[in-house]
Amino acid sequence: MKLFQRLEQILGDFRPVFSREAPFRWFVLLVWGILLNSQPAAVTS
């Protein structure tokens, strides 16, 4: 659980980079989606 709290703290440090709240929330959602993705990398021919 401390890992999630630390990650939220790190993501919160990025808030000043965004001028609006909505893009920041999308950024947080994107990062969480990448980190929690359980699919293996796909190989294409």
C-alpha positions as CSV (number, residue, x, y, z in Angstrom):
1,M,0.0,0.0,0.0
2,K,2.9,2.4,0.6
3,L,4.0,1.9,-3.0
4,F,0.6,3.3,-4.2
5,Q,0.8,6.2,-1.8
6,R,4.4,7.0,-2.9
7,L,3.3,6.8,-6.6
8,E,0.4,9.2,-5.9
9,Q,2.8,11.5,-4.2
10,I,5.2,11.5,-7.2
11,L,2.3,12.0,-9.6
12,G,1.1,14.9,-7.5
13,D,4.4,16.6,-7.9
14,F,3.7,16.8,-11.6
15,R,0.6,19.0,-11.0
16,P,2.3,22.3,-11.6
17,V,3.4,21.2,-15.1
18,F,-0.3,21.2,-16.2
19,S,-2.2,24.5,-16.5
20,R,-5.6,22.8,-16.1
21,E,-7.0,20.0,-13.9
22,A,-8.4,17.8,-16.7
23,P,-5.2,17.2,-18.6
24,F,-3.5,16.4,-15.3
25,R,-6.2,13.8,-14.4
26,W,-5.8,12.2,-17.8
27,F,-2.1,12.0,-17.3
28,V,-2.5,10.3,-13.9
29,L,-5.0,7.9,-15.5
30,L,-2.6,7.1,-18.4
31,V,0.3,6.4,-16.0
32,W,-1.8,4.1,-13.8
33,G,-3.0,2.3,-16.9
34,I,0.5,1.7,-18.1
35,L,1.7,0.5,-14.8
36,L,-1.2,-1.8,-14.1
37,N,-1.3,-3.3,-17.7
38,S,-1.0,-7.1,-17.4
39,Q,-0.9,-8.0,-21.1
40,P,2.4,-9.2,-22.5
41,A,4.0,-7.3,-25.3
42,A,2.5,-8.3,-28.6
43,V,4.7,-9.5,-31.5
44,T,3.7,-8.6,-35.0
45,S,4.9,-10.1,-38.2
